[in-house]
């Protein structure tokens, strides 16, 4: 309660993170590439800012949650410089992709106390190498990035494939299409 959570990438996962954080009485701020057709209310947010304002937002955050896709635009998005803008009491939560964060800079910030903690579902190299210092850090929580191995996931993928095959054969628009320009 009362904490400020920043969500970078307010797609389906980011919106659910925001909804749950608000249930815990946190103040949630989200970023999007463009404010076109988005409102804070539509995205379960208390405040919505364009990605261009990320740097000015970082100093306000108690938690920084990354749920954005890995694209050329987000590669290395959370750099040493951006990590330094976070409060020393902040926690980084990466649900996105490992390449979105400068992992050596994050490790240095965690070791030096300039970042209080990290919860990582992803890493720069997966599986996380056995010799990574992240394994032994008391301020780091690591989960296995294995959502696709749940029993329900394969059924959902099969359902989407079958629906798209039906749509293709009937000349209807397909669902869940990659936008090549955005890379997701």
C-alpha positions in Angstrom: 0.0 0.0 0.0 1.2 3.5 -0.9 4.1 2.3 -3.1 4.6 3.5 -6.6 4.8 0.9 -9.3 6.0 1.7 -12.8 5.0 -0.6 -15.6 6.9 -0.5 -18.8 4.8 -2.2 -21.5 1.1 -2.0 -20.7 0.0 -4.9 -23.0 -2.0 -7.8 -21.6 0.5 -8.8 -19.0 1.3 -5.2 -18.0 -2.4 -4.4 -17.6 -2.8 -7.4 -15.3 0.2 -6.4 -13.3 -1.2 -2.9 -12.9 -4.6 -4.3 -11.9 -3.1 -6.5 -9.2 -0.9 -3.7 -7.9 -3.8 -1.4 -7.6 -5.7 -4.1 -5.7 -2.8 -3.9 -3.2 -3.4 -0.1 -3.0 -0.3 0.8 -4.9 -0.1 3.9 -7.2 0.5 2.6 -10.7 2.1 4.5 -13.5 2.5 3.0 -17.0 4.4 3.9 -20.1 3.5 3.4 -23.7 5.3 4.3 -26.9 2.5 6.7 -27.9 -0.5 8.0 -26.0 -2.7 7.6 -29.1 -6.1 6.1 -28.2 -4.9 5.1 -24.7 -6.1 6.4 -21.3 -4.8 5.5 -17.9 -8.3 4.2 -16.9 -8.4 1.9 -19.9 -5.1 0.3 -18.9 -5.7 -0.1 -15.1 -3.4 2.8 -14.3 -3.4 5.8 -12.1 -1.2 7.7 -14.5 -0.1 7.1 -18.1 3.1 8.7 -19.6 4.8 8.3 -23.0 7.9 6.2 -23.1 9.9 9.4 -23.8 9.3 10.4 -20.2 10.6 7.2 -18.7 13.8 8.9 -17.4 11.9 11.5 -15.4 9.6 8.7 -13.9 12.3 6.4 -12.6 13.1 8.4 -9.5 9.5 8.2 -8.3 9.3 4.4 -8.4 9.4 1.8 -5.6 9.0 -1.0 -8.2 9.9 -1.0 -11.9 8.1 -3.8 -13.7 9.2 -4.6 -17.2 6.6 -6.3 -19.4 7.5 -4.9 -22.8 8.5 -6.9 -25.8 12.2 -7.2 -26.9 12.6 -5.1 -30.0 15.4 -2.9 -31.4 13.7 0.0 -29.5 13.8 -1.8 -26.1 17.1 -3.6 -26.4 19.2 -2.4 -23.4 16.4 -0.1 -22.4 17.3 -0.3 -18.7 20.9 0.8 -18.9 23.3 1.6 -16.2 22.3 5.3 -16.5 18.6 4.4 -16.0 19.3 2.1 -13.1 21.2 5.0 -11.4 18.0 7.1 -11.7 16.0 4.6 -9.5 15.9 5.0 -5.8 18.3 2.8 -3.9 15.2 1.2 -2.2 13.7 0.3 -5.6 13.1 -3.2 -6.9 13.4 -4.2 -10.6 10.9 -6.9 -11.8 11.7 -8.2 -15.3 8.9 -10.2 -16.9 10.0 -9.0 -20.4 13.1 -10.4 -21.9 16.7 -10.4 -20.5 18.0 -8.2 -23.3 15.8 -5.3 -22.1 18.1 -4.9 -19.1 21.9 -4.3 -19.1 22.5 -7.3 -16.9 26.1 -6.5 -15.8 25.0 -3.0 -14.8 22.0 -4.5 -12.8 24.3 -6.9 -11.0 26.7 -4.1 -10.1 23.8 -1.9 -8.8 22.5 -4.9 -6.8 25.9 -5.6 -5.3 26.6 -2.0 -4.5 23.3 -1.3 -2.8 22.2 1.2 -5.5 19.3 -1.2 -6.3 17.5 -2.9 -3.4 16.4 -6.0 -5.3 15.4 -7.8 -8.4 12.8 -10.4 -9.3 13.7 -12.0 -12.6 11.7 -14.3 -14.8 14.2 -13.8 -17.6 17.9 -13.4 -18.0 20.3 -12.2 -20.7 21.3 -15.9 -21.3 18.7 -18.6 -20.6 19.0 -20.8 -18.8 20.9 -18.6 -16.4 24.4 -19.9 -16.3 25.4 -21.8 -13.1 28.2 -19.3 -12.5 26.0 -16.2 -12.6 26.4 -14.1 -9.4 22.6 -13.6 -9.5 22.1 -17.1 -8.1 23.8 -16.3 -4.8 22.5 -12.8 -4.2 20.1 -12.6 -1.3 18.3 -9.6 -2.9 17.4 -11.5 -6.1 14.5 -13.8 -6.8 14.7 -15.9 -9.9 11.8 -17.8 -11.5 12.2 -20.2 -14.4 10.5 -18.4 -17.3 8.4 -21.4 -18.0 4.9 -20.1 -18.5 4.8 -22.0 -21.8 5.2 -25.3 -20.0 1.9 -25.1 -18.1 -0.8 -27.6 -19.1 -3.2 -24.9 -20.2 -0.7 -23.1 -22.5 -0.5 -25.9 -25.1 -4.3 -26.0 -25.3 -4.4 -22.2 -25.8 -1.8 -22.4 -28.6 -3.6 -25.3 -30.3 -6.9 -23.4 -30.0 -5.4 -20.2 -31.6 -3.8 -22.3 -34.4 -7.1 -24.1 -35.2 -9.1 -20.8 -35.1 -6.5 -19.1 -37.4 -6.6 -22.1 -39.8 -10.4 -21.8 -40.0 -10.1 -18.0 -40.5 -7.5 -18.5 -43.2 -9.6 -21.0 -45.1 -12.7 -18.7 -44.8 -10.7 -15.6 -45.9 -11.2 -13.9 -42.5 -8.6 -11.8 -40.7 -6.2 -13.8 -38.5 -5.7 -13.3 -34.8 -2.5 -12.6 -32.9 -0.5 -11.5 -36.0 3.1 -10.2 -35.7 3.5 -6.6 -36.6 6.8 -6.6 -38.4 7.3 -2.9 -37.9 6.9 -3.2 -34.1 8.5 -6.6 -33.9 5.6 -8.0 -31.7 
